[in-house]
Amino acid sequence: MRSLRRCGTLITTDDDYRMSDKTTHFGFQDVPIREKARKVRAVFDSVADNYDLMNDAMSVGIHRLWKHALIDMAAIRPGQIVLDLAGGTGDLTRKLAPRTGCSGQVVLSDINNAMLRTGRARVLDQGIAGNVDYLQADAEQLPFTDNCFDSILIAFGLRNVTRKQAALESMYRVLKPGGRLLILEFSKPNAALQPAYDFYSFNILPRLGRLLAGDADSYQYLAESIRRHPDQQTLTNMLATAGFEDCDYHNLTGGIIAIHRGYKF
């Protein structure tokens, strides 16, 4: 793939991760670290075909406005090389590819093969081919050499990563100096919204999953995973720890969603 020629690949190993018997969270459960990746994979294997439909239903279409805000903040220019990380069904890639133009490149990457296949099919169905490549990859150990990308965007993917700090450090490594990382993710809503948000998450969302996707359990996990994700300030601090500078965040929809941004100088 052209992404591998232009950026180069780097095969890495992580003995501590491979051998660790520590636990982490999967929703509200505590599971062995090695087990979480399998469980998350099963969730997205189950929801891949209905993922876009469920996003529209869950957010009443507002997720499209959130992603539009993310892309506006990214300020992608022709000729840039962009990583759409945990890009899933490719809805960001379909918007990014025209912005990079034929002289640029978008790499659509996801750890889940079912999601990546769905994303590739939908990108191609839209007639986009020449400047998009695809790679199944783990965000914690990105298989690229240093200083590859002008921008990295990750939308609704970081909360599913087991070792988030390791993933942020991996993203920092593969960004070019002057590059930026943007993270669109569920976050901590303001106090006035919290009761209604909790009711919706734990009562309505699983029922929508059962009705539209035949899978209530996966959407129960998604609701739980949001609650275990770092809040706005904690994630900002994690970006700084990974080496990013000028880190900030912008709340959307009362803090239900936040866009975090950091630069590599």
CORSUL-V675666 format. One record per residue. N is the residue number from 1. RES is the residue in one small letter. D_FIRST is the distance of its C-alpha to the first C-alpha in Angstrom with 1 decimal. Layout:
N;RES;D_FIRST  N;RES;D_FIRST
This chain:
1;m;0.0  2;r;3.8  3;s;5.4  4;l;5.5  5;r;6.7  6;r;8.9  7;c;10.2  8;g;10.1  9;t;10.7  10;l;14.2  11;i;15.7  12;t;18.9  13;t;22.0  14;d;24.9  15;d;28.1  16;d;30.2  17;y;28.1  18;r;27.7  19;m;31.4  20;s;32.9  21;d;35.4  22;k;35.9  23;t;35.9  24;t;34.3  25;h;34.8  26;f;33.5  27;g;35.2  28;f;38.8  29;q;38.5  30;d;38.0  31;v;35.7  32;p;34.4  33;i;31.2  34;r;29.3  35;e;30.7  36;k;29.5  37;a;25.8  38;r;26.9  39;k;29.2  40;v;26.8  41;r;24.2  42;a;27.1  43;v;28.0  44;f;24.7  45;d;24.4  46;s;27.8  47;v;27.3  48;a;23.8  49;d;25.2  50;n;27.9  51;y;26.3  52;d;26.5  53;l;30.0  54;m;31.2  55;n;30.0  56;d;32.0  57;a;34.9  58;m;35.0  59;s;34.9  60;v;36.6  61;g;33.6  62;i;34.0  63;h;30.5  64;r;29.3  65;l;31.5  66;w;30.4  67;k;26.7  68;h;27.9  69;a;29.7  70;l;26.7  71;i;24.6  72;d;27.7  73;m;28.1  74;a;24.5  75;a;25.3  76;i;21.7  77;r;21.9  78;p;20.0  79;g;17.4  80;q;16.8  81;i;13.8  82;v;14.7  83;l;14.0  84;d;15.5  85;l;16.5  86;a;18.2  87;g;17.2  88;g;18.4  89;t;19.1  90;g;17.3  91;d;20.6  92;l;19.8  93;t;16.3  94;r;18.2  95;k;20.6  96;l;18.3  97;a;16.0  98;p;19.1  99;r;20.2  100;t;17.3  101;g;17.5  102;c;15.4  103;s;15.5  104;g;14.1  105;q;11.3  106;v;11.6  107;v;9.7  108;l;11.7  109;s;12.5  110;d;15.4  111;i;17.1  112;n;18.4  113;n;16.6  114;a;19.2  115;m;18.8  116;l;15.0  117;r;15.5  118;t;18.3  119;g;16.4  120;r;13.6  121;a;16.6  122;r;18.5  123;v;16.0  124;l;15.6  125;d;19.4  126;q;20.0  127;g;18.3  128;i;15.5  129;a;12.1  130;g;11.2  131;n;10.6  132;v;9.4  133;d;6.4  134;y;7.8  135;l;8.6  136;q;12.1  137;a;13.8  138;d;17.4  139;a;18.6  140;e;21.1  141;q;18.7  142;l;15.5  143;p;13.0  144;f;12.4  145;t;14.7  146;d;17.6  147;n;18.0  148;c;14.5  149;f;15.5  150;d;18.3  151;s;19.0  152;i;18.5  153;l;20.0  154;i;21.1  155;a;23.4  156;f;25.6  157;g;23.5  158;l;25.1  159;r;28.2  160;n;26.5  161;v;25.1  162;t;27.5  163;r;27.6  164;k;27.2  165;q;28.2  166;a;25.6  167;a;22.9  168;l;24.4  169;e;24.4  170;s;20.8  171;m;20.0  172;y;22.4  173;r;20.8  174;v;17.3  175;l;19.0  176;k;20.0  177;p;23.8  178;g;25.0  179;g;22.4  180;r;23.6  181;l;23.1  182;l;24.5  183;i;25.5  184;l;27.1  185;e;29.1  186;f;32.4  187;s;35.1  188;k;38.8  189;p;40.8  190;n;44.2  191;a;47.3  192;a;48.5  193;l;45.5  194;q;45.1  195;p;47.6  196;a;46.3  197;y;42.6  198;d;43.5  199;f;45.4  200;y;42.5  201;s;39.9  202;f;42.0  203;n;43.9  204;i;42.2  205;l;38.5  206;p;38.8  207;r;40.9  208;l;38.3  209;g;35.7  210;r;38.2  211;l;39.1  212;l;35.7  213;a;33.3  214;g;35.8  215;d;34.9  216;a;37.2  217;d;36.2  218;s;32.6  219;y;34.0  220;q;36.8  221;y;34.2  222;l;32.4  223;a;35.8  224;e;36.6  225;s;33.3  226;i;34.1  227;r;37.4  228;r;35.9  229;h;33.5  230;p;34.7  231;d;36.7  232;q;36.1  233;q;37.8  234;t;36.5  235;l;32.9  236;t;33.7  237;n;35.1  238;m;32.1  239;l;29.9  240;a;32.4  241;t;32.5  242;a;28.7  243;g;29.4  244;f;28.8  245;e;31.5  246;d;33.3  247;c;32.4  248;d;33.9  249;y;33.8  250;h;34.9  251;n;36.6  252;l;36.1  253;t;38.5  254;g;41.0  255;g;38.6  256;i;37.2  257;i;33.9  258;a;32.9  259;i;30.2  260;h;29.8  261;r;28.5  262;g;28.1  263;y;27.1  264;k;26.0  265;f;28.3
